[in-house]
Amino acid sequence: MNYQHAIVKIEGDVAVLLCNGCGINLAEGTKHEDREHYCAMCMSGNCKAKFKKGD
């Protein structure tokens, strides 16, 4: 798995797709398009969460 746009974090033996805007979990697994993914709150511009750098 070498993603350039999608943010995928390995947690134990599970791959988790993260929001490119705030970093929340969006989906599990490795079958994700290599593009930027955003949660509904980031898409609407109302997200108050901040992406956690270093996690």
N, C-alpha and C positions, 0 to 999 in steps of 0.2 A: 504494500500500500504506500504509494508515494503521491500524496495530494498536493497540488499547488494552490488551490483556491478553497476547497472544503477544509474545515478544521475537524480532524478526527483524533480523539484521545483514546488511548488504550487503558481500560480500567480492569485490571486482572486479566481475564481472557475474553473480555467483551470490548468491542470497538464502539465508541459513542460519537455521534455527529453533533458538533456544537454550533450554536448560532455565531456567525461572523461578527455580529454587532455587540452582543452582550455575553456570550459564552455559555448560555444555558443549554442543557441537553435537549436535542431535538429528536433523535432517533438512535437506535442501536443497530449494530451490524456493519458490514463492510460494503454493502451494495448502495453506494451513494454516487451521484453525479459529481464530478470534480468541478464544481462551481461554488460561488458563495451562497450560503444558506442563511436565512434570517427567520427569527421567530415572528409571530403575528404582531407583537408589541413593537419590535424594531421596524417592521414594515409600515406600521401606522405612525411611527415617529414619536410614540408615547412611552417607550421603554425607559425605565429609570435604573435598570441594572447596568453595571459596568463590567466590561470584559476583564477577567482576572488574568493579567499577564503573569507568566511563570507557572501557571497550573498545568 
